[in-house]
Amino acid sequence: MNQHISRQFDNELDNIRSHVLAMGGLVEKQLGDALKSLTDSDIERAQSVITNEPRVNTCEVSIDEECTQILARRQPAAGDLRLITAVIKTITDLERIGDEAEKVAKMAIYLTEKQGAKSYYVGINAMGNFVREMVRDALDAFARMDSTAAVKTAAREPESDEQYTAILRQLITYMMEDPRSISSVIDAVWTVRSLERIGDHARNICEYIVYFVEGKDVRHLTIEEMEETIKPGQ
């Protein structure tokens, strides 16, 4: 991070980054609790995720307001402006991850009351832990503003798509073997869809990090093209 003549400006930027990471920690915990509530048929834990979801929204609004004030007072340019832009985009994706975690928690309550734990929850939980790890790694890259780590994390997103497809095939098999399970399995599909979207949001955060560090918009680029972007001299 560049040092400014105004130490207060540096403090404001550091505070914003700290608040983003705090929001990220909350979102990651929400996701972990939602997944555990599904595999353990823990309605109380799922309900806590739903209860805490407004906290995620509050974080987004608060950080967005901080960014707006800095834009108005400091009129940042170059790297500082990219940082504020990256932060605003990042908290939007974090808020959406929080929304998806809430959906998983609600479905955990519904499925638990409807049918109890099922064997295919194991595969769903494995995918959930995978995308949760992606979120954690994306936040770690954000904390260090490490574009190389960001690209490495983004490169894992296609694997979440593969897991999504594999679980869908498994769920279809369950429906074919037992037509009575069709209704419940379709409900489970929505949970898997939420997890796939979380992987997408984690990749988005990684793209914002590259944008800030490298000054290049890498949205819609392949991983190979992103890797070329962060090479020295590019």
N, C-alpha and C positions, 0 to 999 in steps of 0.2 A: 504494500500500500504506500502511495506517495504521502510525504509529510507536507502539511500546508502551513502557511504563515500563521493562520489561526488555529491554535491547538484545539479550540472548541469545535471547529469543523472536523478535525480528526476524531475527536471524541464522539461526535454525532454519527459519523460513519461507522466507527467501531461499535457503537451501541446498536445501530441498525443490524449489523451483521450478527451480533450476539442475540438479538431478539429473533432473528430468522432461525438461528440454530436452536433456540429455546422452543420455538414453534415446531421446528422439525422433530425435536425430541418428544414433544407431546404427541405429534402425529404418529411417530413410530410406535410409541406406547399404545396408542389407540388401536393401531393395526395389530400389534401383538396380542392385546387383550381380546380383540374381536376373533382372531384365529383360535385362541385358546378356548374361548367360550363355545366355539363350534365343536372342536374336537372333544372337549370335556363335558359338553352339554350343560354348560354353566350359564344359566339364565341371568343370575345376579351380576356376573362379570359383563355379560353382553349389555345389560341395562346400564351399567356404569359407563360403557362406551357411548351409549346414546345420550346419557345425561351430560357427559363431558364434551360432546360435540360442539356446543355453542362456544366453548373456550377457544376452540380452533378458529372459529369465525371471528371472535373478538381479537385474537392475535393478528389475523389478516387485516382487519380494519385499523387496528392500532399502528401496525407497521406501515401500512399504506399512508396513513395520516402523517407519520414521521417523514416518509419520503416526499410527500407533497410539500411539507413545510421546508424541507431542505431545498427542493427545487425552487420554491418561492424566494427564500432568503439568500441562498448561496449562488443560485444560477450556475450550477456546476457544468463543466465542459469536459470533453475528452474522456479519460478513464473514469472520472468521478460520475459523469453522466451515465456511462455504461454500467457502473456498479449499481446506481439507483434503478436503472432500467432492469437489470438482471434480478435485483431484489424484488421489484414489483411483480415480475413474471414468476419468480420462484415461489413467492407466497401464494400466488394464485394456484399453482400446481399443488402446493402443500395443502391448501384448503380443499382441493378436489380429492386428494388422497384421503383426507379426513372424512369427506363425504362417502367415499367408497368403503372406508373402514366401518362407518356407521351402517351402511347397507349390509355388510357382512354380519355385523352384530344383530341387526334386525332379523336377518335370515336365520341366524343361529337360534334365536328365540323361537321363531316360527317352526323351524325344522325339528328342534328339540321337543317342542310341545306336540308336534305332529307325528314324529316317528322315532325320536331318540337318535343316538349316535349310529352311524353306518360305516362300513369298512371303507367306502370310497372317500370318507372325510380325510383319511390319511394322505391320499394323493393331493387333495385340495390344500391340506395344511402344509405339505412339502412345497407346493407352488407358492403358498402364502409366505412361507419363510424365505423363499428365494427372492421374491419381490421386496420383502421387508429388508433383506440384506442389500438389495440394490438401492433402496431409499437411504439406508444407513451410509453406504459408500458414497452416494451422491452428496449427502450432507457433510461427510468428512472431506470430500473434495472441495465443497463450498467453503468449509472452515479454513482450508489451506489455500484456497483459490488455485488449485492444482489442475491445470487443463489436461495434463497427461492422465491423471487418475480419473478425471471426468470422462474422457474418451474411453478408457478401459472399462468403466462402469456402464457407459452407454452401449458398449459392444456386447453386453450380456443380455440386452433387451430381446433380441431374437430368440434366445433360449426360453424366455418366459412365454413367447408365442408358441414355441414348440410344446412346452408343458401344457399350455392351454388346449392345444389341439389334441394332445395325447389323452388328457382328462376327459375331453368331450367324447372321444372315441370310447373310453371306458364307460362313461355314463350311458351312452347309446347302447352299449352291450347289456348293461343292467336293464334297460327298458325293454330290450328284445327278449331277454331271458325271463323277465317278470313284468308283464304289462301292468300289473297293479302298482308298480313303482313309478310309472310314467309321471304322475303329477309331482311327486316328491323330487324326482331326479331333475325335472325341468326347473324346479325351484333352486336346486343345487347349481344348475348351469348359470343362473344369474350371479351366484357367489363367485364362480370361477371367472366370469366376465369382469366382475369388479376387480379381481386380482390382476387380470391382464391389463386393465386400464391403469392400475397403479404402476405397473412396469413401464407403461408409456409415459406417465408423469415423471417417474424417476429419470428416464432418459431426457425428457424436456429440461429438467433441472441441470443435467450435465451439459446440455447444449448452451444454456445461459452462462454457465461458468466459462466455457470456451469463448463465448462472445465477449465476456468481460476481459478475460486474460489476453486473448489474441486479437480482439477488436474485429472479429469476423463472424458473420452470421452463418452458422452451420446447420440451421434448420433445413430439413429435407435432403441433406447430404447423406451418402452412404457412410458407413464406418470407415471404409478405406479413404474416402475423401476427407473425413474429419481428421484422420491420422496424418494425412498430408498437410493439413492446415496447421497442425501444431509442431511440424518439423522446423528446426532452426533455419532461418533464412527464408522461410516461406512468406 
